[in-house]
């Protein structure tokens, strides 16, 4: 448990550091290098278009990241009067089935609360992912992967111009790292250029991981399942996939694709108010 609590602090710090480094490289290194191209017009230069695209992707990624944290799943234990005593211990040791109190609920040890439609605990946000912040979490994964892809393309263009190399050969990117390491230790490659090359592979890894996670979550949503239910083998009632999507993304789903907006209230909250 101590290791998990430590990871709950280190992972968000790691994500924020990577975001800050990416922002600095884009604004102060990659984009200024694009302005040096004399063949482009100042008004519609690739630098301005790329800068606007990167700011849009970054604003959506960080905006949804903040909303995932702000829209923390409500502690249903307080509504169910579970308290902090023997009743909660039943949730911890598994002697009481979560479904006996409320369907699709789970007690998270790190967050110390009972979550409606618990999916998983995200260490990069230090928060549980449930019915209230699932849409923001998916948008966070989507825009993070797109921002990493954008940074990867810009970084490859910068390295191509700086080192006078071409990425037309598919093997050029795969052999870039070992060649760069040998050139760096021989003194033929600057430390700043080596740092950018390392960031290229980091952006590739993060982008692919976020894209895969986003696709996996969308598949579960279409099925009306959560990762916790799949892991525990819980059978869910079959519903049309449109209803499953609307439950997570709401009727104003298009607005959530363009700007970070808070997710709709959970179905549990609506049923309670009725």
Residue pairs with C-beta under 8 A, 6 or more apart in sequence:
1 109
4 109
4 110
4 123
5 110
7 123
8 110
8 123
8 126
9 126
11 123
11 124
11 126
12 123
12 124
12 125
12 126
14 124
15 65
15 124
18 202
18 206
19 58
19 61
19 62
21 199
22 58
22 147
22 148
22 151
22 199
22 203
23 58
25 151
25 155
25 196
25 199
26 51
26 54
26 151
26 154
27 51
29 158
29 196
30 50
30 151
30 154
30 155
30 157
30 158
31 47
31 50
31 51
31 54
31 154
32 47
33 158
33 161
33 162
34 45
34 46
34 47
34 50
34 157
35 45
35 47
37 45
37 46
37 47
40 46
40 47
50 150
50 154
53 150
54 147
54 150
54 151
54 154
57 143
57 146
57 147
57 150
58 143
58 147
59 260
60 139
60 143
60 258
60 259
60 260
61 140
61 143
61 144
61 146
61 147
63 259
63 260
64 136
64 137
64 139
64 140
64 143
64 260
65 125
65 140
66 260
67 133
67 136
67 260
67 261
67 262
67 263
68 122
68 125
68 127
68 129
68 133
68 136
68 137
68 140
69 125
69 126
69 127
70 262
71 132
71 133
71 136
71 262
71 263
72 111
72 127
72 128
72 132
72 133
73 111
73 113
73 115
73 116
73 118
73 127
73 128
73 129
73 130
73 131
73 132
73 133
74 113
74 115
74 116
74 132
74 266
74 269
75 113
75 114
75 115
76 102
76 105
76 113
76 114
76 115
76 116
76 268
77 83
77 87
77 88
77 91
77 107
77 113
77 114
79 272
80 101
80 102
80 114
81 87
82 88
82 91
82 101
82 114
87 96
88 107
90 96
91 98
91 107
91 114
92 107
92 109
98 104
98 105
98 106
98 107
98 114
99 105
99 234
101 114
102 114
102 116
102 268
104 116
104 117
104 118
104 226
104 229
104 234
105 114
105 115
105 116
105 117
105 118
106 114
106 115
106 118
106 228
107 113
107 114
107 115
108 114
108 115
108 118
108 121
108 128
110 121
110 128
111 121
111 127
111 128
113 128
115 128
115 130
116 130
116 131
116 132
116 266
116 268
117 130
117 131
117 134
117 226
117 266
117 268
118 128
118 129
118 130
118 226
118 228
119 128
119 129
119 130
119 134
119 217
119 220
119 226
119 227
119 228
120 128
120 129
120 226
120 227
120 228
121 127
121 128
121 129
122 128
122 129
122 137
125 137
125 140
127 133
129 137
130 266
131 266
131 267
131 268
132 263
132 265
132 266
133 263
134 217
134 221
134 248
134 263
135 248
135 249
135 250
135 253
135 256
135 263
135 264
136 256
136 260
136 262
136 263
137 217
138 214
138 217
138 218
138 221
138 248
139 256
139 257
139 260
141 210
141 211
141 213
141 214
141 217
142 210
142 211
142 214
144 206
144 207
144 210
145 206
145 207
145 208
145 210
145 211
145 214
146 207
148 203
148 204
148 206
148 207
148 210
149 203
149 207
151 199
151 203
152 200
152 203
152 204
152 207
155 196
155 199
155 200
155 203
156 167
156 173
156 200
158 196
159 165
159 176
159 193
159 196
159 197
159 200
160 166
160 167
162 193
163 193
165 172
166 172
167 173
173 200
176 197
176 200
177 197
177 198
177 201
180 189
180 193
180 194
180 197
181 194
183 189
184 191
184 194
217 227
220 226
220 227
220 230
221 244
221 245
221 248
222 241
222 244
222 245
223 236
223 241
223 244
224 236
224 237
224 238
224 239
224 241
224 243
224 244
225 236
228 234
229 236
245 253
246 253
247 267
249 256
250 256
250 263
250 264
252 261
255 261
256 263
